[in-house]
Amino acid sequence: MAPDTQTPAPAKRIGPRDKHGLRKRQDFVAVASGKRVHLPLLTLQYRPRDSQSVDQTSAETDASSSRFGLTITKKIGNSVVRNRIRRRLRAALDQISLNSTAPHDYVIIARQGCLNAPFHSLVEAINQALQKSRRPLKPSPTVAHVTDPHSP
């Protein structure tokens, strides 16, 4: 007889396949109207979640957690290539710990380089994009008020 071997419990996913992921088109469209971070391997779209953005169908999801979605276009390659990139991005998302005070919706749009990039580069790119998304916006340069030296 074979010895009893127990497989370890899978790690909690934060990617699109769990119940906290983006699945519906309306969620992806809403995030597309948000802000973007462009990197060579991917583009990150993000948008803060507020209480009104949580619809009735996703009421079972935690309104205080962030959600992720993946987009890999047909321009990247055939279904085999797209699915491989999707699996790699999901695995990279599993490596990331998300420390965010405010819940956000994120969409990662893959680029061609995701297919052959080293795995640690994917993880670093996602971390870098998330850090850029949390950075406060730079203040716009203000025009210095020129005072007329001859005015009273």
N, CA, C and O atoms as a DFTB+ gen file, in Angstrom:
608 C
 N C O
     1  1       0.821      -1.190       0.000
     2  2       0.000       0.000       0.000
     3  2       0.868       1.258       0.000
     4  3       1.973       1.282       0.542
     5  1       0.335       2.278      -0.616
     6  2       1.048       3.548      -0.683
     7  2       0.864       4.299       0.627
     8  3      -0.226       4.293       1.199
     9  1       1.918       4.944       1.104
    10  2       1.782       5.705       2.346
    11  2       0.870       6.903       2.136
    12  3       0.793       7.473       1.047
    13  1       0.183       7.266       3.207
    14  2      -0.703       8.434       3.148
    15  2       0.142       9.695       3.077
    16  3       0.935       9.979       3.975
    17  1      -0.031      10.425       2.032
    18  2       0.647      11.718       1.897
    19  2      -0.414      12.772       1.705
    20  3      -1.308      12.649       0.867
    21  1      -0.292      13.794       2.493
    22  2      -1.254      14.881       2.386
    23  2      -0.614      16.022       1.609
    24  3       0.538      16.387       1.840
    25  1      -1.371      16.563       0.702
    26  2      -0.886      17.714      -0.045
    27  2      -1.182      18.969       0.754
    28  3      -2.235      19.076       1.382
    29  1      -0.258      19.918       0.733
    30  2      -0.505      21.148       1.486
    31  2      -1.659      21.929       0.879
    32  3      -1.938      21.838      -0.317
    33  1      -2.317      22.691       1.726
    34  2      -3.435      23.514       1.269
    35  2      -2.907      24.601       0.340
    36  3      -1.849      25.175       0.600
    37  1      -3.631      24.889      -0.738
    38  2      -3.155      25.929      -1.656
    39  2      -3.186      27.297      -0.991
    40  3      -4.021      27.570      -0.128
    41  1      -2.256      28.153      -1.411
    42  2      -2.198      29.510      -0.872
    43  2      -3.404      30.303      -1.349
    44  3      -3.972      30.015      -2.402
    45  1      -3.788      31.299      -0.567
    46  2      -4.937      32.125      -0.934
    47  2      -4.580      32.961      -2.146
    48  3      -3.555      33.643      -2.162
    49  1      -5.417      32.907      -3.146
    50  2      -5.201      33.665      -4.376
    51  2      -5.759      35.066      -4.226
    52  3      -6.814      35.275      -3.627
    53  1      -5.032      36.017      -4.780
    54  2      -5.581      37.366      -4.868
    55  2      -5.833      37.718      -6.316
    56  3      -6.217      38.846      -6.625
    57  1      -5.625      36.780      -7.194
    58  2      -5.764      37.028      -8.621
    59  2      -7.196      36.918      -9.094
    60  3      -8.117      36.843      -8.281
    61  1      -7.390      36.908     -10.399
    62  2      -8.716      36.972     -10.983
    63  2      -9.540      35.695     -10.850
    64  3     -10.743      35.733     -11.107
    65  1      -8.950      34.570     -10.461
    66  2      -9.718      33.335     -10.399
    67  2     -10.424      33.148      -9.074
    68  3     -11.330      32.321      -8.976
    69  1     -10.040      33.886      -8.062
    70  2     -10.727      33.733      -6.799
    71  2     -12.011      34.553      -6.808
    72  3     -12.295      35.265      -7.771
    73  1     -12.773      34.449      -5.749
    74  2     -14.053      35.153      -5.716
    75  2     -13.889      36.665      -5.589
    76  3     -14.860      37.409      -5.735
    77  1     -12.667      37.122      -5.318
    78  2     -12.424      38.556      -5.188
    79  2     -11.830      39.167      -6.453
    80  3     -11.366      40.307      -6.419
    81  1     -11.835      38.450      -7.546
    82  2     -11.259      38.965      -8.779
    83  2     -12.292      39.676      -9.628
    84  3     -13.497      39.540      -9.416
    85  1     -11.799      40.437     -10.596
    86  2     -12.685      41.097     -11.543
    87  2     -13.102      40.073     -12.590
    88  3     -12.253      39.374     -13.143
    89  1     -14.379      39.977     -12.862
    90  2     -14.873      39.025     -13.841
    91  2     -15.784      39.655     -14.877
    92  3     -15.791      39.233     -16.033
    93  1     -16.534      40.634     -14.489
    94  2     -17.545      41.201     -15.383
    95  2     -16.969      42.345     -16.214
    96  3     -16.088      43.087     -15.781
    97  1     -17.507      42.450     -17.421
    98  2     -17.051      43.484     -18.334
    99  2     -17.230      44.875     -17.744
   100  3     -16.370      45.736     -17.926
   101  1     -18.322      45.106     -17.047
   102  2     -18.575      46.434     -16.491
   103  2     -17.505      46.820     -15.466
   104  3     -17.187      48.000     -15.320
   105  1     -16.955      45.844     -14.762
   106  2     -15.869      46.137     -13.826
   107  2     -14.608      46.549     -14.576
   108  3     -13.932      47.497     -14.178
   109  1     -14.282      45.832     -15.675
   110  2     -13.107      46.170     -16.467
   111  2     -13.261      47.546     -17.108
   112  3     -12.302      48.314     -17.163
   113  1     -14.451      47.858     -17.589
   114  2     -14.704      49.162     -18.211
   115  2     -14.575      50.272     -17.179
   116  3     -14.034      51.338     -17.475
   117  1     -15.069      50.026     -15.969
   118  2     -14.965      51.033     -14.917
   119  2     -13.502      51.303     -14.564
   120  3     -13.117      52.455     -14.365
   121  1     -12.693      50.260     -14.487
   122  2     -11.282      50.441     -14.166
   123  2     -10.554      51.152     -15.310
   124  3      -9.613      51.910     -15.074
   125  1     -10.987      50.909     -16.540
   126  2     -10.352      51.551     -17.697
   127  2     -10.503      53.068     -17.650
   128  3      -9.712      53.789     -18.258
   129  1     -11.502      53.549     -16.940
   130  2     -11.686      54.994     -16.826
   131  2     -10.811      55.591     -15.723
   132  3     -10.819      56.804     -15.513
   133  1     -10.064      54.751     -15.025
   134  2      -9.196      55.219     -13.947
   135  2      -7.831      55.649     -14.467
   136  3      -7.690      56.104     -15.602
   137  1      -6.839      55.494     -13.610
   138  2      -5.479      55.906     -13.949
   139  2      -4.674      54.708     -14.424
   140  3      -5.081      53.560     -14.251
   141  1      -3.504      54.997     -15.038
   142  2      -2.660      53.949     -15.617
   143  2      -1.203      54.158     -15.245
   144  3      -0.733      55.279     -15.051
   145  1      -0.507      53.026     -15.155
   146  2       0.939      53.020     -14.990
   147  2       1.489      52.166     -16.124
   148  3       1.129      50.995     -16.246
   149  1       2.355      52.734     -16.953
   150  2       2.914      52.022     -18.102
   151  2       4.336      51.565     -17.787
   152  3       5.177      52.356     -17.360
   153  1       4.586      50.285     -18.005
   154  2       5.914      49.690     -17.854
   155  2       6.209      48.855     -19.095
   156  3       5.292      48.555     -19.859
   157  1       7.467      48.474     -19.312
   158  2       7.775      47.693     -20.517
   159  2       7.055      46.341     -20.584
   160  3       6.699      45.899     -21.677
   161  1       6.833      45.680     -19.458
   162  2       6.209      44.358     -19.471
   163  2       4.694      44.391     -19.362
   164  3       4.021      43.455     -19.792
   165  1       4.154      45.455     -18.794
   166  2       2.714      45.492     -18.557
   167  2       2.242      46.910     -18.346
   168  3       3.031      47.831     -18.133
   169  1       0.940      47.059     -18.412
   170  2       0.280      48.310     -18.049
   171  2      -0.678      47.994     -16.914
   172  3      -1.426      47.019     -16.979
   173  1      -0.655      48.807     -15.888
   174  2      -1.563      48.624     -14.754
   175  2      -2.596      49.730     -14.782
   176  3      -2.255      50.912     -14.746
   177  1      -3.863      49.345     -14.847
   178  2      -4.962      50.299     -14.700
   179  2      -5.498      50.130     -13.291
   180  3      -5.582      49.012     -12.783
   181  1      -5.859      51.228     -12.663
   182  2      -6.374      51.112     -11.302
   183  2      -7.394      52.200     -11.024
   184  3      -7.409      53.264     -11.642
   185  1      -8.228      51.883     -10.079
   186  2      -9.291      52.802      -9.695
   187  2      -9.686      52.484      -8.262
   188  3      -9.858      51.314      -7.921
   189  1      -9.834      53.500      -7.412
   190  2     -10.262      53.232      -6.038
   191  2     -11.677      52.677      -5.997
   192  3     -12.531      53.070      -6.791
   193  1     -11.912      51.781      -5.087
   194  2     -13.257      51.232      -4.904
   195  2     -13.956      52.032      -3.823
   196  3     -13.400      52.270      -2.750
   197  1     -15.159      52.439      -4.110
   198  2     -15.968      53.078      -3.087
   199  2     -17.194      52.210      -2.844
   200  3     -17.403      51.217      -3.541
   201  1     -17.987      52.572      -1.880
   202  2     -19.133      51.735      -1.520
   203  2     -20.160      51.670      -2.646
   204  3     -20.891      50.685      -2.745
   205  1     -20.233      52.702      -3.502
   206  2     -21.189      52.671      -4.600
   207  2     -20.727      51.755      -5.727
   208  3     -21.553      51.265      -6.497
   209  1     -19.409      51.513      -5.839
   210  2     -18.917      50.698      -6.941
   211  2     -19.125      49.210      -6.705
   212  3     -18.965      48.412      -7.628
   213  1     -19.477      48.827      -5.487
   214  2     -19.728      47.421      -5.197
   215  2     -21.164      47.129      -5.592
   216  3     -22.104      47.606      -4.956
   217  1     -21.328      46.339      -6.650
   218  2     -22.662      46.067      -7.151
   219  2     -23.313      44.924      -6.376
   220  3     -22.680      44.298      -5.526
   221  1     -24.568      44.665      -6.673
   222  2     -25.325      43.661      -5.939
   223  2     -24.788      42.255      -6.158
   224  3     -24.805      41.442      -5.234
   225  1     -24.306      41.946      -7.375
   226  2     -23.830      40.599      -7.647
   227  2     -22.527      40.299      -6.943
   228  3     -22.230      39.137      -6.667
   229  1     -21.741      41.320      -6.645
   230  2     -20.491      41.077      -5.938
   231  2     -20.617      41.463      -4.467
   232  3     -19.621      41.779      -3.816
   233  1     -21.830      41.438      -3.952
   234  2     -22.036      41.801      -2.556
   235  2     -21.370      40.812      -1.616
   236  3     -21.045      41.153      -0.479
   237  1     -21.160      39.563      -2.095
   238  2     -20.512      38.599      -1.229
   239  2     -19.013      38.845      -1.113
   240  3     -18.376      38.324      -0.198
   241  1     -18.440      39.626      -2.018
   242  2     -17.026      39.941      -1.902
   243  2     -16.851      41.035      -0.861
   244  3     -17.744      41.846      -0.617
   245  1     -15.693      41.027      -0.269
   246  2     -15.383      41.984       0.774
   247  2     -15.134      43.353       0.154
   248  3     -14.246      43.502      -0.685
   249  1     -15.900      44.338       0.557
   250  2     -15.776      45.677      -0.017
   251  2     -14.481      46.353       0.408
   252  3     -14.114      47.382      -0.159
   253  1     -13.781      45.799       1.393
   254  2     -12.536      46.411       1.855
   255  2     -11.307      45.779       1.211
   256  3     -10.184      46.140       1.565
   257  1     -11.485      44.851       0.281
   258  2     -10.336      44.205      -0.350
   259  2     -10.176      44.699      -1.784
   260  3     -11.130      45.150      -2.418
   261  1      -8.957      44.603      -2.268
   262  2      -8.678      44.984      -3.648
   263  2      -8.949      43.804      -4.563
   264  3      -8.834      42.646      -4.161
   265  1      -9.312      44.119      -5.812
   266  2      -9.602      43.069      -6.793
   267  2      -8.689      43.250      -7.991
   268  3      -8.304      44.368      -8.332
   269  1      -8.343      42.123      -8.634
   270  2      -7.459      42.128      -9.790
   271  2      -8.140      41.489     -10.975
   272  3      -8.966      40.589     -10.825
   273  1      -7.784      41.965     -12.161
   274  2      -8.217      41.357     -13.406
   275  2      -7.042      41.358     -14.376
   276  3      -6.144      42.194     -14.275
   277  1      -7.053      40.423     -15.308
   278  2      -5.985      40.319     -16.297
   279  2      -6.555      40.492     -17.692
   280  3      -7.646      40.007     -17.990
   281  1      -5.814      41.184     -18.545
   282  2      -6.184      41.330     -19.941
   283  2      -4.976      40.980     -20.792
   284  3      -3.908      41.577     -20.661
   285  1      -5.166      40.002     -21.666
   286  2      -4.137      39.612     -22.606
   287  2      -4.796      39.603     -23.977
   288  3      -5.658      38.765     -24.241
   289  1      -4.407      40.515     -24.845
   290  2      -5.091      40.680     -26.118
   291  2      -4.629      39.645     -27.132
   292  3      -3.581      39.021     -26.962
   293  1      -5.419      39.465     -28.189
   294  2      -5.083      38.528     -29.256
   295  2      -3.854      38.988     -30.041
   296  3      -3.221      38.196     -30.740
   297  1      -3.532      40.253     -29.921
   298  2      -2.352      40.797     -30.582
   299  2      -1.073      40.137     -30.034
   300  3      -0.062      40.057     -30.732
   301  1      -1.128      39.672     -28.794
   302  2       0.023      39.046     -28.145
   303  2       0.338      37.688     -28.776
   304  3       1.507      37.350     -28.967
   305  1      -0.695      36.911     -29.101
   306  2      -0.456      35.597     -29.671
   307  2      -1.719      34.755     -29.658
   308  3      -2.804      35.247     -29.349
   309  1      -1.567      33.479     -29.999
   310  2      -2.727      32.590     -30.018
   311  2      -3.127      32.207     -28.595
   312  3      -2.516      32.674     -27.634
   313  1      -4.140      31.367     -28.454
   314  2      -4.680      31.064     -27.131
   315  2      -3.669      30.362     -26.241
   316  3      -3.682      30.553     -25.025
   317  1      -2.794      29.556     -26.823
   318  2      -1.780      28.872     -26.022
   319  2      -0.840      29.893     -25.385
   320  3      -0.518      29.794     -24.201
   321  1      -0.409      30.860     -26.163
   322  2       0.490      31.902     -25.664
   323  2      -0.225      32.763     -24.628
   324  3       0.333      33.050     -23.569
   325  1      -1.448      33.174     -24.924
   326  2      -2.201      34.020     -23.984
   327  2      -2.439      33.306     -22.661
   328  3      -2.312      33.914     -21.598
   329  1      -2.781      32.031     -22.712
   330  2      -3.021      31.291     -21.474
   331  2      -1.740      31.097     -20.674
   332  3      -1.769      31.098     -19.444
   333  1      -0.616      30.929     -21.368
   334  2       0.653      30.804     -20.649
   335  2       0.991      32.102     -19.931
   336  3       1.427      32.080     -18.780
   337  1       0.794      33.229     -20.602
   338  2       1.036      34.529     -19.970
   339  2       0.085      34.718     -18.793
   340  3       0.491      35.211     -17.740
   341  1      -1.165      34.334     -18.964
   342  2      -2.149      34.455     -17.894
   343  2      -1.722      33.635     -16.656
   344  3      -1.820      34.114     -15.526
   345  1      -1.254      32.410     -16.883
   346  2      -0.787      31.575     -15.765
   347  2       0.424      32.191     -15.077
   348  3       0.525      32.170     -13.851
   349  1       1.346      32.741     -15.870
   350  2       2.536      33.372     -15.288
   351  2       2.159      34.597     -14.457
   352  3       2.708      34.810     -13.375
   353  1       1.220      35.405     -14.964
   354  2       0.810      36.597     -14.207
   355  2       0.073      36.219     -12.929
   356  3       0.261      36.857     -11.893
   357  1      -0.764      35.188     -12.995
   358  2      -1.439      34.727     -11.775
   359  2      -0.434      34.256     -10.735
   360  3      -0.567      34.567      -9.551
   361  1       0.567      33.510     -11.174
   362  2       1.594      33.036     -10.252
   363  2       2.369      34.217      -9.661
   364  3       2.713      34.199      -8.480
   365  1       2.642      35.232     -10.465
   366  2       3.336      36.420      -9.969
   367  2       2.468      37.164      -8.960
   368  3       2.974      37.664      -7.955
   369  1       1.163      37.241      -9.220
   370  2       0.254      37.891      -8.261
   371  2       0.212      37.137      -6.940
   372  3       0.061      37.745      -5.881
   373  1       0.344      35.817      -6.998
   374  2       0.358      35.031      -5.765
   375  2       1.583      35.339      -4.914
   376  3       1.550      35.134      -3.701
   377  1       2.663      35.828      -5.522
   378  2       3.895      36.135      -4.802
   379  2       3.856      37.505      -4.135
   380  3       4.733      37.830      -3.333
   381  1       2.860      38.301      -4.455
   382  2       2.824      39.690      -4.007
   383  2       1.923      39.829      -2.793
   384  3       0.808      39.309      -2.754
   385  1       2.442      40.551      -1.798
   386  2       1.596      40.884      -0.652
   387  2       1.109      42.309      -0.858
   388  3       1.901      43.231      -1.053
   389  1      -0.182      42.470      -0.810
   390  2      -0.783      43.768      -1.082
   391  2      -1.054      44.481       0.232
   392  3      -1.923      44.071       1.002
   393  1      -0.316      45.536       0.481
   394  2      -0.499      46.338       1.682
   395  2      -1.087      47.678       1.285
   396  3      -0.364      48.653       1.077
   397  1      -2.381      47.712       1.185
   398  2      -3.041      48.935       0.760
   399  2      -4.084      49.313       1.797
   400  3      -4.819      48.460       2.293
   401  1      -4.141      50.588       2.117
   402  2      -5.123      51.033       3.088
   403  2      -6.496      51.176       2.458
   404  3      -7.507      50.879       3.093
   405  1      -6.537      51.629       1.214
   406  2      -7.817      51.817       0.537
   407  2      -7.990      50.724      -0.514
   408  3      -7.039      50.418      -1.233
   409  1      -9.169      50.132      -0.622
   410  2      -9.373      49.089      -1.629
   411  2      -9.414      49.681      -3.041
   412  3      -9.991      50.744      -3.268
   413  1      -8.794      48.977      -3.972
   414  2      -8.734      49.391      -5.365
   415  2      -9.115      48.226      -6.256
   416  3      -9.059      47.068      -5.843
   417  1      -9.502      48.542      -7.479
   418  2      -9.646      47.552      -8.538
   419  2      -8.458      47.757      -9.469
   420  3      -8.157      48.884      -9.860
   421  1      -7.784      46.660      -9.823
   422  2      -6.621      46.715     -10.679
   423  2      -6.856      45.827     -11.898
   424  3      -7.449      44.753     -11.787
   425  1      -6.388      46.280     -13.059
   426  2      -6.372      45.457     -14.267
   427  2      -4.957      45.503     -14.809
   428  3      -4.400      46.577     -15.038
   429  1      -4.378      44.322     -15.013
   430  2      -3.045      44.217     -15.585
   431  2      -3.204      43.862     -17.057
   432  3      -3.800      42.841     -17.399
   433  1      -2.668      44.709     -17.918
   434  2      -2.685      44.456     -19.354
   435  2      -1.293      43.991     -19.746
   436  3      -0.322      44.741     -19.644
   437  1      -1.207      42.745     -20.194
   438  2       0.086      42.146     -20.522
   439  2       0.607      42.674     -21.842
   440  3      -0.167      43.019     -22.735
   441  1       1.920      42.736     -21.959
   442  2       2.588      43.070     -23.209
   443  2       3.386      41.864     -23.670
   444  3       3.545      40.898     -22.923
   445  1       3.881      41.912     -24.878
   446  2       4.568      40.784     -25.498
   447  2       5.723      40.267     -24.649
   448  3       5.974      39.062     -24.626
   449  1       6.422      41.144     -23.959
   450  2       7.584      40.743     -23.169
   451  2       7.268      39.817     -22.005
   452  3       8.170      39.165     -21.480
   453  1       6.019      39.745     -21.595
   454  2       5.638      38.886     -20.472
   455  2       5.889      37.417     -20.751
   456  3       6.108      36.639     -19.823
   457  1       5.862      37.031     -22.002
   458  2       6.012      35.619     -22.343
   459  2       7.403      35.094     -22.026
   460  3       7.537      34.011     -21.457
   461  1       8.434      35.837     -22.382
   462  2       9.802      35.349     -22.237
   463  2      10.582      36.009     -21.112
   464  3      11.752      35.685     -20.908
   465  1       9.967      36.921     -20.382
   466  2      10.667      37.593     -19.291
   467  2      10.891      36.613     -18.143
   468  3      10.055      35.743     -17.901
   469  1      12.009      36.747     -17.436
   470  2      12.199      35.914     -16.245
   471  2      11.095      36.182     -15.231
   472  3      10.570      37.291     -15.130
   473  1      10.758      35.134     -14.483
   474  2       9.623      35.239     -13.564
   475  2       9.834      36.354     -12.546
   476  3       8.902      37.099     -12.243
   477  1      11.052      36.477     -12.015
   478  2      11.291      37.517     -11.011
   479  2      11.095      38.908     -11.605
   480  3      10.755      39.846     -10.885
   481  1      11.309      39.047     -12.919
   482  2      11.069      40.340     -13.568
   483  2       9.580      40.676     -13.603
   484  3       9.196      41.837     -13.460
   485  1       8.747      39.657     -13.792
   486  2       7.299      39.886     -13.752
   487  2       6.859      40.340     -12.365
   488  3       6.081      41.284     -12.229
   489  1       7.364      39.659     -11.337
   490  2       7.006      40.026      -9.959
   491  2       7.472      41.448      -9.659
   492  3       6.732      42.236      -9.072
   493  1       8.700      41.773     -10.064
   494  2       9.220      43.126      -9.836
   495  2       8.412      44.173     -10.594
   496  3       8.161      45.258     -10.069
   497  1       8.001      43.861     -11.821
   498  2       7.221      44.818     -12.613
   499  2       5.873      45.087     -11.962
   500  3       5.424      46.232     -11.908
   501  1       5.225      44.035     -11.466
   502  2       3.929      44.229     -10.799
   503  2       4.113      45.030      -9.525
   504  3       3.332      45.940      -9.247
   505  1       5.143      44.702      -8.741
   506  2       5.413      45.470      -7.520
   507  2       5.696      46.929      -7.835
   508  3       5.203      47.825      -7.151
   509  1       6.490      47.166      -8.872
   510  2       6.828      48.538      -9.257
   511  2       5.574      49.302      -9.691
   512  3       5.395      50.464      -9.327
   513  1       4.720      48.654     -10.460
   514  2       3.494      49.316     -10.913
   515  2       2.577      49.618      -9.730
   516  3       1.962      50.684      -9.680
   517  1       2.481      48.693      -8.784
   518  2       1.643      48.928      -7.606
   519  2       2.198      50.062      -6.762
   520  3       1.435      50.867      -6.227
   521  1       3.527      50.136      -6.634
   522  2       4.124      51.231      -5.872
   523  2       3.880      52.573      -6.553
   524  3       3.594      53.568      -5.887
   525  1       3.993      52.602      -7.883
   526  2       3.728      53.849      -8.606
   527  2       2.271      54.262      -8.475
   528  3       1.963      55.454      -8.445
   529  1       1.377      53.292      -8.397
   530  2      -0.037      53.621      -8.287
   531  2      -0.375      54.191      -6.922
   532  3      -1.361      54.914      -6.784
   533  1       0.416      53.883      -5.924
   534  2       0.151      54.374      -4.564
   535  2       0.813      55.712      -4.291
   536  3       0.508      56.364      -3.293
   537  1       1.717      56.127      -5.171
   538  2       2.411      57.388      -4.989
   539  2       1.463      58.557      -5.178
   540  3       0.630      58.534      -6.084
   541  1       1.573      59.569      -4.348
   542  2       0.735      60.753      -4.599
   543  2       1.157      61.440      -5.879
   544  3       2.326      61.408      -6.265
   545  1       0.200      62.055      -6.525
   546  2       0.481      62.753      -7.776
   547  2       1.401      63.935      -7.525
   548  3       1.328      64.590      -6.485
   549  1       2.264      64.194      -8.490
   550  2       3.144      65.344      -8.384
   551  2       2.304      66.604      -8.531
   552  3       1.415      66.658      -9.380
   553  1       2.573      67.610      -7.719
   554  2       1.811      68.844      -7.886
   555  2       2.153      69.490      -9.214
   556  3       3.301      69.463      -9.657
   557  1       1.157      70.064      -9.833
   558  2       1.397      70.714     -11.117
   559  2       2.217      71.973     -10.879
   560  3       2.042      72.654      -9.869
   561  1       3.099      72.275     -11.797
   562  2       3.923      73.467     -11.606
   563  2       3.043      74.714     -11.639
   564  3       2.225      74.898     -12.541
   565  1       3.226      75.528     -10.670
   566  2       2.430      76.755     -10.605
   567  2       3.230      77.888     -11.231
   568  3       4.458      77.932     -11.160
   569  1       2.515      78.767     -11.823
   570  2       3.153      79.921     -12.444
   571  2       3.475      80.910     -11.336
   572  3       2.610      81.304     -10.553
   573  1       4.722      81.294     -11.294
   574  2       5.140      82.253     -10.275
   575  2       4.474      83.598     -10.571
   576  3       4.444      84.065     -11.710
   577  1       3.959      84.184      -9.541
   578  2       3.327      85.488      -9.710
   579  2       4.404      86.543      -9.796
   580  3       5.207      86.730      -8.882
   581  1       4.395      87.209     -10.900
   582  2       5.374      88.259     -11.128
   583  2       4.776      89.563     -10.612
   584  3       3.699      89.987     -11.031
   585  1       5.479      90.162      -9.726
   586  2       4.990      91.444      -9.201
   587  2       5.698      92.569      -9.942
   588  3       6.888      92.502     -10.247
   589  1       4.934      93.573     -10.209
   590  2       5.471      94.727     -10.901
   591  2       6.214      95.597      -9.887
   592  3       5.614      96.079      -8.926
   593  1       7.514      95.798     -10.096
   594  2       8.252      96.573      -9.121
   595  2       7.822      98.032      -9.063
   596  3       8.135      98.738      -8.104
   597  1       7.110      98.480     -10.080
   598  2       6.705      99.891     -10.118
   599  2       5.311     100.097      -9.537
   600  3       4.857     101.236      -9.423
   601  1       4.633      99.030      -9.173
   602  2       3.288      99.228      -8.625
   603  2       3.384      99.557      -7.152
   604  3       4.313      99.119      -6.473
   605  1       2.405     100.345      -6.639
   606  2       2.475     100.763      -5.221
   607  2       2.209      99.660      -4.273
   608  3       2.235      99.868      -3.060
